[in-house]
Amino acid sequence: MDVRECIYTRRSVRKFLDQHVEWDKVGEILEAGRVAPSAGNLQNWKFIVVLEKDTRKKIADVCLQQYWMTDAPVHIIICSEPIKGKRFYGVRGERLYSVQNCAAAAENMLLMAHSLGLGGCWIGAFDEDGLSSTLGIIEEVRPQIVLTIGYTNVKPLMPTRYKLENVVFLEKYGNRMKDAAATMGLHYAKIQRGIGKTKDILDKVNKKVFRRE
Ligand SMILES: Cc1cc2nc3c(=O)[nH]c(=O)nc-3n(C[C@H](O)[C@H](O)[C@H](O)COP(=O)(O)O)c2cc1C
């Protein structure tokens, strides 16, 4: 799966199969978080992996009773270390970069999970103190995101998204484009990608023919 397909087909999944997730896949997901971008490469995050069902139940409970979460065999809790952010970048590092770094790690992990054939969901609604005490998270560290990961047999449709022209301005705030896709040549880009794919296939066929000779 290429990056484009992965980005477009990833969905928040809230229904999981009772199926073990291979440890090496969990590892790959964590690695994807580890290599995410962070301000000044601070990497001021910690990832807690939870497999125990009882703990997952407790997590679901402190996540405002989102009990469906319990069925996800793997929970990953992404925590920030705001003190480290403050030491290097002051209030901005403490309050903003610490959160943004965790968000970057979370999205990397969700995309990796999806590319490995797993479903996942980003959970932001939780009682922070409840989650911290459930997992023994020390006071200086803040849980930012819970990810639920597991195999699934559902394929949710993409919830509606705003059109590009509703979210993009050109040069100045408020300066809308009438038809962003046309303005930015997106239709043209799609055709180019189609041509590229055809060319790849032809190259592969040619290579095979060449090898036979
Ligand atoms: C910051 C943040 C917090 C979220 N919190 C929750 C949550 O607590 N529970 C939940 O079911 N989904 C949660 N989601 C998932 C969103 O509902 C979901 O991403 C959105 O509806 C778009 O759907 P998609 O991910 O399938 O594109 C959260 C997503 C983000 C980015």
The ligand as a Gaussian input file, in Angstrom:
#p B3LYP/6-31G(d) Opt

LIG

0 1
 C       -8.165000      14.692000      18.772000
 C       -9.073000      13.538000      18.429000
 C       -9.873000      12.997000      19.418000
 C      -10.727000      11.930000      19.108000
 N      -11.439000      11.333000      20.121000
 C      -12.233000      10.279000      19.850000
 C      -12.926000       9.613000      20.903000
 O      -12.787000       9.926000      22.079000
 N      -13.744000       8.582000      20.565000
 C      -13.896000       8.155000      19.278000
 O      -14.647000       7.203000      19.057000
 N      -13.238000       8.763000      18.239000
 C      -12.412000       9.811000      18.503000
 N      -11.692000      10.409000      17.484000
 C      -11.836000       9.905000      16.089000
 C      -12.677000      10.858000      15.259000
 O      -14.030000      10.754000      15.639000
 C      -12.508000      10.522000      13.755000
 O      -11.150000      10.683000      13.406000
 C      -13.358000      11.396000      12.850000
 O      -14.717000      11.154000      13.067000
 C      -13.062000      11.187000      11.365000
 O      -13.230000       9.841000      11.007000
 P      -12.025000       8.994000      10.323000
 O      -10.921000       8.907000      11.361000
 O      -12.608000       7.657000       9.993000
 O      -11.589000       9.735000       9.118000
 C      -10.810000      11.441000      17.774000
 C       -9.988000      11.994000      16.794000
 C       -9.110000      13.003000      17.110000
 C       -8.174000      13.539000      16.041000

